[in-house]
């Protein structure tokens, strides 16, 4: 009898097929949600969108360049308009003999040259501003000597505040509540940034980097548009107190960095000189708007070591004593000449430099809101955010007595949609 052969359909070892390895799915990153938000809150959604960046801290806390700070760009646009007007006035005399074909060739040549200037191969994380050789949103490593620098997290945090401001302005939803609603909303935004700063310290998020991003955000936002409504608010004492606290927060940040040996030109805080200079601009701007006191500074003594309305004096002292090159704003040399850069600095190991924690606690006590007669006062939150109001409350304040949000929009908000300006 001939030997038996194995069937071609045998399930022996030689014929077994390896099962494909199960695909490893990366868990979806869900950032922590703050306890200060309402159950349905556009503010919570906006903050959640920002916090998604925490998934990749190396990218989040890397540095990018800007052609200039955002608060200066309106001035640049005005200058461009003036240039355009002058060009149009004498354009005929300069171009009258030039043919249309020649003009077109020149325009194409300019476009090609500009495109060539911009194409250095570096990743751009946002749109160019339109200037020739635009450096906006390019990695700092591509242009390490450029003066205008911000961390990617700092920019995203700054950009996020426009959504928060949008949600706190009834005009955007065809509603009227009270005259200073949007301005009080701006104060609430600042209060939330104070709370973010404290939470970042407790969590040691990015070590010091998240706190630094918040400091970058605050000064860019206040100089850009965040402080516009504060000049007209009916709570002058509250505005004065909150702007003093902004200065203390930044000085507390500098004190913390100083304790880590990170105040200087050659440190890991790549936007240090630029941000310090912008806070000096902020102090001067707030005085010009009567948001902080305009009275002349007093002479510094052993009893008078710090003047909150002149917090730029302490900033300049850090720059002088630690060798920081202040850069960016065009008027920084003038501001340095006006400031006093010999203030006594706190010890490097001081756990509460510049009295930040004590002053924040005092601010909460004096300016916080209690939800009940026995409740402790709190700051921040989203009570001025229109998305947190009930439909009946929105209808009552609406011009047409209808809820400005459709069912679809409300469902999207509940699902985490970010609602912001178009």
C-alpha positions as CSV (number, residue, x, y, z in Angstrom):
1,X,0.0,0.0,0.0
2,X,1.5,3.4,-1.0
3,X,2.3,5.7,1.9
4,X,-0.4,8.2,2.8
5,X,0.1,11.8,1.9
6,X,-0.9,14.7,4.0
7,X,-3.9,16.4,2.7
8,X,-3.2,19.8,1.2
9,X,-5.9,21.1,3.6
10,X,-4.0,19.8,6.6
11,X,-3.9,22.0,9.6
12,X,-0.4,20.8,10.4
13,X,2.3,23.3,11.5
14,X,3.6,23.8,8.0
15,X,0.1,24.9,6.8
16,X,-0.9,27.2,9.7
17,X,-1.4,30.8,8.9
18,X,-0.2,33.4,11.4
19,X,-3.0,35.5,12.7
20,X,-2.5,39.2,12.0
21,X,-1.5,41.1,15.1
22,X,-4.2,43.1,16.6
23,X,-3.8,46.8,15.9
24,X,-2.7,48.7,18.9
25,X,-5.0,51.7,19.3
26,X,-3.5,54.7,21.0
27,X,-5.9,55.9,23.8
28,X,-7.6,59.1,23.0
29,X,-6.2,61.9,25.1
30,X,-8.8,63.6,27.2
31,X,-7.4,66.7,29.0
32,X,-8.5,67.4,32.6
33,X,-11.7,69.6,32.9
34,X,-11.6,72.4,35.4
35,X,-14.1,72.4,38.3
36,X,-14.9,76.1,37.8
37,X,-17.0,75.5,34.6
38,X,-20.8,75.0,34.3
39,X,-22.1,71.6,33.0
40,X,-22.7,73.2,29.5
41,X,-20.1,75.8,28.9
42,X,-18.5,77.2,25.7
43,X,-15.6,78.4,28.0
44,X,-15.0,74.9,29.2
45,X,-14.9,73.7,25.5
46,X,-12.5,76.4,24.5
47,X,-10.2,75.6,27.4
48,X,-10.4,71.9,26.6
49,X,-9.4,72.6,23.0
50,X,-6.3,74.5,24.3
51,X,-5.4,71.7,26.7
52,X,-5.3,69.2,23.9
53,X,-1.9,70.6,23.2
54,X,-0.7,69.1,26.5
55,X,-0.6,65.8,24.8
56,X,2.7,66.8,23.2
57,X,4.5,69.0,25.7
58,X,7.7,69.1,23.6
59,X,5.8,70.8,20.7
60,X,3.5,72.8,23.0
61,X,6.4,74.5,24.8
62,X,8.7,75.0,21.8
63,X,9.3,78.6,20.6
64,X,8.2,80.4,17.5
65,X,8.9,83.8,16.0
66,X,6.5,86.6,15.0
67,X,7.3,89.5,12.7
68,X,6.1,91.7,15.5
69,X,3.7,91.5,18.5
70,X,0.0,91.5,17.6
71,X,-0.6,94.8,19.4
72,X,1.8,96.6,17.0
73,X,0.3,95.2,13.8
74,X,-2.6,97.8,13.7
75,X,0.1,100.5,13.7
76,X,1.9,98.7,10.8
77,X,-1.4,98.5,8.8
78,X,-1.9,102.3,9.3
79,X,1.6,102.9,8.0
80,X,1.0,100.7,5.0
81,X,-2.2,102.6,4.2
82,X,-0.3,105.9,4.4
83,X,2.4,104.4,2.0
84,X,-0.3,103.2,-0.4
85,X,-1.9,106.7,-0.4
86,X,1.4,108.3,-1.2
87,X,2.1,105.8,-3.9
88,X,-1.2,106.5,-5.5
89,X,-0.6,110.2,-5.5
90,X,2.6,110.0,-7.4
91,X,2.1,106.7,-9.2
92,X,1.2,108.4,-12.5
93,X,4.5,110.3,-12.7
94,X,6.6,107.2,-11.9
95,X,4.7,104.6,-13.9
96,X,3.1,106.7,-16.6
97,X,5.5,105.5,-19.3
98,X,5.5,101.9,-18.1
99,X,3.5,99.4,-20.2
100,X,1.0,97.1,-18.7
101,X,3.1,94.1,-19.7
102,X,6.2,95.5,-18.0
103,X,4.1,96.1,-14.8
104,X,2.8,92.6,-14.9
105,X,6.3,91.2,-15.3
106,X,7.6,93.3,-12.4
107,X,4.7,92.1,-10.2
108,X,5.4,88.5,-11.0
109,X,9.1,89.0,-10.3
110,X,8.2,90.5,-6.9
111,X,5.9,87.6,-6.1
112,X,8.6,85.1,-7.1
113,X,11.2,86.9,-5.0
114,X,8.9,87.1,-1.9
115,X,8.0,83.4,-2.2
116,X,11.7,82.5,-2.5
117,X,12.5,84.6,0.5
118,X,9.9,82.9,2.6
119,X,10.7,79.4,1.6
120,X,13.5,78.3,4.0
121,X,12.0,74.8,4.5
122,X,11.0,75.4,8.1
123,X,7.6,74.4,9.3
124,X,5.1,77.3,9.6
125,X,2.5,76.7,12.3
126,X,0.2,79.5,11.2
127,X,-0.5,81.9,8.3
128,X,2.0,84.5,7.2
129,X,1.3,88.1,8.1
130,X,1.9,89.3,4.6
131,X,5.2,91.0,5.2
132,X,8.1,90.2,2.9
133,X,10.3,87.5,4.4
134,X,7.6,86.8,7.0
135,X,8.9,85.0,10.1
136,X,5.5,84.5,11.8
137,X,5.0,81.0,13.3
138,X,8.4,79.8,12.2
139,X,10.5,77.8,14.7
140,X,12.9,80.0,16.6
141,X,15.8,77.7,15.6
142,X,15.4,79.1,12.0
143,X,15.9,82.7,13.2
144,X,17.5,82.5,16.7
145,X,18.4,86.2,16.8
146,X,14.9,87.5,16.0
147,X,13.5,89.7,18.9
148,X,9.8,88.8,18.7
149,X,9.5,85.3,20.3
150,X,6.6,83.4,22.0
151,X,6.1,79.8,23.0
152,X,3.6,77.8,20.9
153,X,1.5,77.3,24.1
154,X,1.7,81.0,24.8
155,X,0.3,81.8,21.4
156,X,-2.4,79.2,21.5
157,X,-3.4,80.4,25.0
158,X,-3.5,84.0,23.8
159,X,-5.6,83.1,20.7
160,X,-7.9,81.1,22.9
161,X,-8.9,84.2,25.0
162,X,-10.6,85.8,22.0
163,X,-13.1,82.9,22.1
164,X,-13.6,83.5,25.8
165,X,-14.2,87.2,25.1
166,X,-16.6,86.5,22.3
167,X,-18.7,84.3,24.5
168,X,-18.9,87.1,27.2
169,X,-20.2,89.8,24.8
170,X,-24.0,89.9,24.5
171,X,-23.7,92.1,21.3
172,X,-22.4,89.0,19.5
173,X,-25.7,87.2,20.2
174,X,-28.1,90.2,19.6
175,X,-28.7,90.5,23.3
176,X,-28.6,93.3,25.9
177,X,-28.0,92.5,29.6
178,X,-26.2,95.5,31.2
179,X,-23.8,98.1,30.0
180,X,-20.5,96.6,31.3
181,X,-21.2,92.9,30.7
182,X,-18.4,92.5,28.2
183,X,-15.9,94.5,30.4
184,X,-16.8,92.4,33.4
185,X,-16.3,89.4,31.1
186,X,-12.8,90.6,30.4
187,X,-12.1,90.8,34.1
188,X,-13.4,87.3,34.5
189,X,-11.1,86.1,31.8
190,X,-8.1,87.6,33.6
191,X,-9.3,85.9,36.9
192,X,-9.4,82.6,35.1
193,X,-5.8,83.1,33.9
194,X,-4.8,83.7,37.5
195,X,-6.4,80.4,38.5
196,X,-4.7,78.7,35.5
197,X,-1.4,80.1,36.7
198,X,-2.0,78.6,40.2
199,X,-3.2,75.3,38.9
200,X,-0.1,75.0,36.6
201,X,2.1,75.6,39.7
202,X,0.3,72.9,41.7
203,X,0.5,70.4,38.9
204,X,4.0,71.4,37.9
205,X,2.8,71.2,34.3
206,X,5.8,71.4,32.0
207,X,7.7,72.3,35.2
208,X,7.6,76.1,34.9
209,X,6.6,76.2,31.2
210,X,2.8,76.3,31.5
211,X,3.0,79.2,33.9
212,X,5.3,81.0,31.5
213,X,2.9,80.4,28.6
214,X,0.2,82.0,30.7
215,X,2.3,85.0,31.4
216,X,3.0,85.4,27.7
217,X,-0.7,85.1,26.9
218,X,-1.7,87.7,29.4
219,X,0.6,90.5,28.2
220,X,-0.1,89.8,24.5
221,X,-3.9,89.8,25.1
222,X,-4.0,92.9,27.3
223,X,-1.9,94.9,24.9
224,X,-3.8,93.6,21.9
225,X,-7.4,94.2,22.9
226,X,-8.1,92.5,26.2
227,X,-7.9,95.7,28.2
228,X,-10.0,97.9,25.8
229,X,-13.2,97.7,27.9
230,X,-11.5,98.0,31.2
231,X,-11.0,101.8,30.8
232,X,-14.8,102.3,30.9
233,X,-15.9,99.8,33.5
234,X,-18.0,101.0,36.5
235,X,-15.6,99.2,38.9
236,X,-12.5,101.4,39.0
237,X,-11.2,99.9,42.2
238,X,-11.6,96.4,40.8
239,X,-9.8,97.2,37.6
240,X,-6.9,98.9,39.5
241,X,-6.6,95.9,41.8
242,X,-6.6,93.3,39.0
243,X,-4.0,95.2,36.9
244,X,-1.7,95.4,40.0
245,X,-2.2,91.7,40.4
246,X,-1.1,91.1,36.8
247,X,2.2,92.8,37.6
248,X,2.7,90.7,40.7
249,X,1.9,87.5,38.9
250,X,4.6,88.2,36.3
251,X,7.1,89.2,39.0
252,X,6.3,86.0,40.9
253,X,7.1,84.2,37.7
254,X,10.4,86.0,37.3
255,X,11.2,85.2,41.0
256,X,10.5,81.6,40.4
257,X,12.7,81.5,37.3
258,X,15.4,83.4,39.2
259,X,15.4,80.7,41.8
260,X,16.0,78.1,39.0
261,X,18.8,80.1,37.5
262,X,16.7,80.8,34.4
263,X,16.8,84.6,34.3
264,X,19.4,85.6,31.7
265,X,20.0,85.7,28.0
266,X,21.3,82.1,27.5
267,X,18.6,80.1,29.3
268,X,15.7,77.8,28.3
269,X,13.2,80.7,28.5
270,X,13.7,81.8,24.9
271,X,11.1,84.6,25.0
272,X,12.3,86.1,28.2
273,X,13.7,89.4,27.0
274,X,10.8,90.0,24.7
275,X,8.1,89.2,27.3
276,X,9.8,91.3,30.0
277,X,9.9,94.3,27.6
278,X,6.2,93.8,26.8
279,X,5.3,93.9,30.5
280,X,7.2,97.2,30.8
281,X,5.1,98.5,27.8
282,X,2.0,97.2,29.6
283,X,2.7,99.1,32.8
284,X,3.2,102.3,30.9
285,X,0.1,101.8,28.8
286,X,-2.1,101.1,31.8
287,X,-1.0,104.3,33.4
288,X,-1.7,106.3,30.2
289,X,-5.3,104.9,30.3
290,X,-5.7,105.7,34.0
291,X,-6.2,102.0,34.8
292,X,-3.3,102.1,37.3
293,X,-2.3,105.2,39.3
294,X,-0.5,107.9,37.4
295,X,1.0,109.6,40.5
296,X,4.8,109.9,40.5
297,X,6.7,107.0,42.0
298,X,7.9,107.5,45.6
299,X,11.6,107.2,46.5
300,X,12.5,103.6,47.3
301,X,13.6,103.0,50.9
302,X,14.0,100.1,53.3
303,X,10.3,100.5,54.1
304,X,9.2,101.2,50.5
305,X,10.7,98.3,48.6
306,X,8.1,97.8,45.9
307,X,5.5,100.0,44.2
308,X,2.8,97.9,42.5
309,X,1.8,100.7,40.1
310,X,5.4,100.8,38.9
311,X,6.1,97.1,38.6
312,X,8.3,97.7,35.5
313,X,11.0,99.0,38.0
314,X,11.4,95.4,39.3
315,X,11.4,94.0,35.8
316,X,14.2,96.4,34.8
317,X,16.1,95.4,38.0
318,X,16.0,91.7,37.0
319,X,17.2,92.7,33.5
320,X,20.1,94.7,34.9
321,X,21.2,92.3,37.6
322,X,20.8,89.1,35.6
323,X,22.0,90.3,32.2
324,X,18.7,90.1,30.2
325,X,18.6,91.9,26.9
326,X,15.2,93.5,26.7
327,X,14.1,93.5,23.0
328,X,11.0,93.8,20.7
329,X,9.1,97.0,21.4
330,X,10.5,100.0,19.6
331,X,10.2,102.2,22.7
332,X,11.9,99.9,25.1
333,X,15.0,102.1,25.5
334,X,12.8,105.1,26.4
335,X,10.9,103.0,28.9
336,X,14.1,101.7,30.4
337,X,15.3,105.3,30.8
338,X,12.1,106.2,32.6
339,X,12.2,103.2,35.0
340,X,14.2,102.7,38.2
341,X,16.3,99.6,37.8
342,X,17.7,99.3,41.3
343,X,14.8,97.8,43.3
344,X,15.7,95.3,46.0
345,X,14.9,91.8,44.7
346,X,13.6,88.9,46.9
347,X,15.9,86.0,47.9
348,X,16.1,83.4,45.2
349,X,14.6,80.7,47.5
350,X,11.7,82.9,48.6
351,X,8.6,80.7,48.3
352,X,6.3,83.7,47.8
353,X,8.3,86.3,45.9
354,X,6.6,89.7,45.5
355,X,3.7,88.7,47.8
356,X,1.8,87.1,44.9
357,X,-0.1,84.5,46.9
358,X,-1.0,86.9,49.7
359,X,-2.3,89.5,47.3
360,X,-4.2,86.9,45.3
361,X,-5.9,85.7,48.4
362,X,-6.8,89.3,49.4
363,X,-8.1,90.0,45.9
364,X,-10.4,87.0,46.1
365,X,-11.7,88.1,49.4
366,X,-12.4,91.7,48.3
367,X,-13.5,91.1,44.7
368,X,-14.8,87.5,44.6
369,X,-18.4,86.6,44.2
370,X,-20.3,84.3,46.6
371,X,-23.1,82.1,45.3
372,X,-24.8,82.2,48.7
373,X,-24.8,84.3,51.8
374,X,-22.6,81.7,53.5
375,X,-20.5,80.7,50.6
376,X,-16.8,81.7,50.2
377,X,-16.1,84.3,47.6
378,X,-14.6,83.0,44.3
379,X,-13.2,84.5,41.2
380,X,-13.2,83.3,37.6
381,X,-15.7,80.8,36.2
382,X,-18.1,81.4,33.4
383,X,-21.2,83.2,34.7
384,X,-20.7,85.9,32.1
385,X,-20.5,83.3,29.3
386,X,-23.8,83.5,27.4
387,X,-23.6,79.7,26.6
388,X,-24.0,78.9,30.3
389,X,-27.3,80.7,30.7
390,X,-30.6,78.9,30.5
391,X,-32.6,79.3,27.3
392,X,-35.2,81.3,29.2
393,X,-32.5,83.8,30.4
394,X,-31.2,84.2,26.9
395,X,-34.7,84.8,25.5
396,X,-35.4,87.4,28.1
397,X,-32.3,89.4,27.1
398,X,-32.6,88.8,23.3
399,X,-33.7,91.6,21.0
400,X,-36.2,89.3,19.3
401,X,-37.0,87.3,22.4
402,X,-35.7,84.1,20.9
403,X,-32.9,82.0,22.0
404,X,-29.9,82.9,19.8
405,X,-28.8,79.2,19.8
406,X,-30.5,76.6,17.8
407,X,-31.1,73.1,19.2
408,X,-28.3,71.8,16.9
409,X,-25.9,74.4,18.3
410,X,-26.9,73.6,21.9
411,X,-26.4,69.9,21.2
412,X,-22.9,70.6,19.7
413,X,-22.0,72.7,22.8
414,X,-23.0,69.8,25.0
415,X,-20.8,67.6,22.9
416,X,-17.8,69.8,23.4
417,X,-18.0,72.1,20.3
418,X,-15.9,75.3,20.4
419,X,-18.1,78.2,19.6
420,X,-16.2,81.3,18.5
421,X,-16.1,84.2,16.1
422,X,-16.4,83.3,12.4
